[in-house]
Amino acid sequence: MDIKTVQDMDKKYYFNTFGQRLPVAFERGQGIRLYDGEGNEYLDFVAGIAVNCLGYNHPVLTAALKEQVERVVHTSSLYYTKQQALAAKLIAQNSCGDRVFFCNSGAEANEGAIKLARKYFKEKGVDKYEIITLQNSFHGRTMATLAATGQEKYQLPYTPLPPGFKHVEFNNLAALEKAVSKHTCAIMLEVIQGEGGIFVLDTEYLRGVRKLCDSLDILLILDEVQTGIGRTGKLFGYQHFDIEPDIFTLGKGLGGGVPIGALVAKEKVASAFKPGDHGSTFGGNPLACTAACAVLETLLKPGFLENVQSTGKYFKERLQNLKDQFDFILDIRGLGLMLGLQLKDTIDGKKIVHKCLEQGLLINCAGNNTLRFVPPLIVTKSDVDVLIEKLKNIFMDLKDK
Ligand SMILES: Cc1ncc(COP(=O)(O)O)c(C=O)c1O
C-alpha cells in the first residue's frame, strides 16, 4: 500500500490528534535502520521516542517473542505468570526497589505511583495527599498525570483537573522547600526532563530533595519512563546521582517496543497496596513480560551499558563540536544516549526534522526548540558519524541563507 493511500485512510478514519504527521510509513526495520514501502532506508535516532532500545528485529527479543506468541499471549491476573515473576525479579534485583507492578504505559505507571503515595499515608492515618512536580515536566496524558505535568498547554483543554498538584521551578531547592506543606505526600521528578527539552537536574539539587523528603516524611517518586532501561548509560537514571527514590516508574524501553510499564517501590511503600487496591487487565501479561525479560537480560550483559556510556560520550562530544561551528546552536545537554541540541528561536527545529527525513535520517524536536536524539542503545560511533555529517550539511545550508 502506498503512503498516499495510508494518509487518505488515516485522514478519514483516525482521530486527528496528531495533525500532519511526517510523510512516511515504515514497513520493516533491522538494527537501527527502518525501511519504508518503497525500500528507502532511514537511520533512526528516534527509536519510537526512546522505546526501541534494542533497535529492530533484535535476535534475542525477536526469538523470545516468537516463541512466546506460539505458547500463550495473555492469561490474566487471576493466575500466576512465570514471565511476570521473572521480570519483576530482574528489576528488583538490579535496582533499589523491592516490588514491581506491571501495567501498559508510562502514564499508567505514574498513575499507580500517585495512587500508591496517597495510599501509603492513608494507611498510616496521616492527612498527606499533595504531590509537587516541576514546571516543564511531562508525566503523561491521563487526568492525574496531566495534573502532575507542569505544562499548561497540555492541561488547559481538560480543566478542572484532579486537585492536589503543585508545580515549582526546575533545579530550585528553595522554591521546592517553600511549596512543601503539611499535606505534601510526594515529590515527583524526572532526573532528565525528556519531552520538556532534555534538561538534566543537578546532583546537588537531587541530593537536597532526597534530604528534604527524609526530614519531612515525604516520598520521592522518580519518573524514569524515559530515563530508565539503560537510556542514560546506567540501567536507571537515578544511579548517576547517588540517591534512591522510594518509588520509580518505567515505560518506553522496558518492552523494547512491546507496550509495558512498571511501578517499582521499596517494600515499606509497596506494602501499602493491599489485595484489590490496584490492578490492570493487560498489565504484566506473558507476552509483555517476555519482552521485558529479553530487554533486561540483554542490557545486563557485561559491556552493554558501558558501550551506551562510551557511544553517548562520543556522540555528545561530536554535538559539542557542531555547536562550536554554528552560533545558532545554543546548548548541548543530556546523558548517555538521551541528548539534546537546543536551537535559537530563529531556526525552526521542526523544519530541520523534515530536512533530516528527506536525507534518510530520523530525529525529533522536543520542547524548547531542542533537537532530541534517543537512538536505539545499539547505535555505534560510525552511525553517530553519519548523523553528524548529515546534520552538518543541513546546518551549513542554514548558515549560507
Ligand atoms: C517522563 C515521561 N513520563 C511519562 C510519559 C508517558 O508515557 P506514555 O506515553 O507511555 O503514557 C512519558 C512519555 O513521553 C515521559 O517521557
PDBQT file of the ligand as one rigid body, heavy atoms in Angstrom, charges set to zero:
ROOT
HETATM    1  C1  LIG A 501       8.936  11.113  31.576  1.00  0.00    +0.000 C 
HETATM    2  C2  LIG A 501       7.679  10.572  30.973  1.00  0.00    +0.000 A 
HETATM    3  N1  LIG A 501       6.695  10.161  31.784  1.00  0.00    +0.000 NA
HETATM    4  C3  LIG A 501       5.554   9.655  31.302  1.00  0.00    +0.000 A 
HETATM    5  C4  LIG A 501       5.338   9.563  29.934  1.00  0.00    +0.000 A 
HETATM    6  C5  LIG A 501       4.049   8.987  29.427  1.00  0.00    +0.000 C 
HETATM    7  O1  LIG A 501       4.263   7.720  28.913  1.00  0.00    +0.000 OA
HETATM    8  P1  LIG A 501       3.168   7.027  27.974  1.00  0.00    +0.000 P 
HETATM    9  O2  LIG A 501       3.090   7.832  26.718  1.00  0.00    +0.000 OA
HETATM   10  O3  LIG A 501       3.688   5.632  27.755  1.00  0.00    +0.000 OA
HETATM   11  O4  LIG A 501       1.889   7.033  28.724  1.00  0.00    +0.000 OA
HETATM   12  C6  LIG A 501       6.327   9.985  29.049  1.00  0.00    +0.000 A 
HETATM   13  C7  LIG A 501       6.101   9.935  27.603  1.00  0.00    +0.000 C 
HETATM   14  O5  LIG A 501       6.728  10.584  26.825  1.00  0.00    +0.000 OA
HETATM   15  C8  LIG A 501       7.536  10.513  29.588  1.00  0.00    +0.000 A 
HETATM   16  O6  LIG A 501       8.516  10.930  28.785  1.00  0.00    +0.000 OA
ENDROOT
TORSDOF 0
